[in-house]
Amino acid sequence: MNVDENLQSLSDFKVNLTVKDREFMRSYYRLADMVADLIGPHCEVVLHSFEDLDTSVVKIVNGHHTGRGIGSPITDMGLKMLRQFLQTGEVNSKSYFTRNKNGEILKSTTSVVAGDGEKPIGLFCVNINLSVPFPELIKTLMPDSSPLSVVMENFSTNSQDVIFQSTQKAINDVDSDASINKKLRNKSIVFQLFENGIFELKESAGIVAEQLGISRHAVYKYLREFKSTHIEKE
């Protein structure tokens, strides 16, 4: 992006979002929901669009922390960051502390959203309300007592290990399910792995076949059956 270092005000700033720009913005809608769900109800996530600074908020989750909604204007801090970006091409990415209208302390961070051609099209902001009772804040970050609240996920440095660990889990799940006919054991295991997307990884069919003690041909046969059934349902 070419930055006009001589720009002294925002009066000349105008963004007309293209089709691609709007696609970029929509992807941040999903990101906003994800971040808010990760941190919890005490976290406000806001997406501003530079298309209209007076009604810049186009997506907000948990807006009760600042009393804002869709169509609220950009903040003074947001304007400051926009001007800084237009003048230097950078924004101070460090988090900062502020207060809402109720005097509650918020820990905040803001990032510029780039669109087509890396032009600035908005701001992505996260505000965590630190004034809620600390035990309540921590509670939202911890799993509940349900055994299903903690999901097993393989954090590996190579795809082969992901395939191996996933296959072992599928084997354990199927072998511990008394309702599954033993004759359908291998097919059930391959089906679980298929449903979990494991066969999108390279070498998966060979690794799974080796762990199950069957041929690759058998694995491919099962996969053809699953895919055929999936197509018929669609």
Buried (B, 14 or more C-beta within 10 A) or exposed (E): EEEEEEEEEBEEBEBEBBEEBBEBBEEBEEBBEEBBEEBBBBBBBBBBBBBBBEBBBBBBBBBEBBEBEEEBBBBEBBBEBBBBBBBEBEBEEEEEEEEBEEEBEBBBEBBBBBBBEEBBBBBBBBBBBEBBEEEEBEEEEEEEEEEEEEEEEEEEEEBBEBBBBBBEBBBEEBEEEEEBEEEEBBBBBBBBBBEEEBBEBEEBBEBBBBBBEBEEEBBBBBBEBBEEEEEEEE
